[in-house]
Amino acid sequence: MGDDIMGDIHGQAGKLKALLKQLGYRERMGAWRHPERSARFAGDLIDRGPGQLETLDVVRRMVDAGSTDAIMGNLEFNGIAYATQDPERPGEHLRTRGPGNHARHRAFLDEVVVDSAVHREWVQWFMTLPLWIETDQVRRVHACRHPALMAAIADRLGPGNTLTPELVPAASRKDSVAVVAVEASCKGLEIALPAPVSFTDKQGIVRHRTRVRWWDSAIARYDQAKPVFFGHYWFSGRPGVISATACCVDYSAALPGEPRVAYRFDGEDALCSDKVVAVRA
């Protein structure tokens, strides 16, 4: 059995199904299945795209079928915080429900309807998604693998490296170890750019901070003991591996014309770009 490690979906149900078909998956007995392989989703299932509930239904059915898993992205964590009341501020939520945050979640919220039973059901399902997964052969995380920060919250996590109801508020407070650790896993590490340096990202937003290339052993000293797969970083250009031990499977699938990407992993120690599959349709 091989693993197909899938990049961020962002509610792009059409691209998801096109990639599954390209990889040889077919709908059988209520779920997309492959006779010899398993799909492994890298998080950010929601927001931005036109098929939020369709995407979630496809992934959840695959997970429930038993041969697929998914990890938590920053958008799923943001969705949990948006839906969770703040125990220290009655009537408020852990992620403030102002116009800005609502706009960021609009694609998802418009389909589930805020605070409906459907909304609550999906948020509870998000809570079952692990922050990271590590096996004897491979490591997977949505944004950044940081061993020290992972260890700092390990004893506060639920089974399978999942969030607990007690950890969610702590992971939403500024300047706490929990928020730094969860944000590192889901959103990556960032540093401030020296003034007046800035850049405009693919969404047209001017940024004064930039993400750290934590996977680069020359910069952050990733130990390279096992291959690591991650999403989140909106790579550009021809999809391929970064190195023999690192692969980003996020190539801006949320944007029109950009591809959904997967890596066909078969237990190899050295990753190869020839095993990256991309579908734009």
HELIX and SHEET records of a PDB file:
HELIX    1   1 ALA A   13  GLN A   22  1                                  10    
HELIX    2   2 GLN A   52  ALA A   65  1                                  14    
HELIX    3   3 ASN A   74  ALA A   83  1                                  10    
HELIX    4   4 PRO A   99  ARG A  104  1                                   6    
HELIX    5   5 ARG A  106  VAL A  112  1                                   7    
HELIX    6   6 ALA A  117  PHE A  126  1                                  10    
HELIX    7   7 PRO A  147  ILE A  153  1                                   7    
HELIX    8   8 ALA A  154  ARG A  156  5                                   3    
HELIX    9   9 LEU A  167  ALA A  170  1                                   4    
HELIX   10  10 VAL A  177  LYS A  187  1                                  11    
HELIX   11  11 SER A  273  LYS A  275  5                                   3    
SHEET    1   A 5 ASP A  69  ALA A  70  0                                        
SHEET    2   A 5 ARG A  37  PHE A  41  1                                        
SHEET    3   A 5 GLY A   2  MET A   6  1                                        
SHEET    4   A 5 ARG A 260  PHE A 265 -1                                        
SHEET    5   A 5 VAL A 276  VAL A 279 -1                                        
SHEET    1   B 2 ARG A  26  ARG A  28  0                                        
SHEET    2   B 2 ALA A  31  ARG A  33 -1                                        
SHEET    1   C 4 TRP A 132  GLU A 134  0                                        
SHEET    2   C 4 ARG A 139  VAL A 141 -1                                        
SHEET    3   C 4 VAL A 228  PHE A 230  1                                        
SHEET    4   C 4 ALA A 246  CYS A 248  1                                        
SHEET    1   D 2 GLU A 190  ALA A 192  0                                        
SHEET    2   D 2 ARG A 209  ARG A 211 -1                                        
SHEET    1   E 2 PHE A 199  THR A 200  0                                        
SHEET    2   E 2 VAL A 206  ARG A 207 -1                                        
END                                                                             
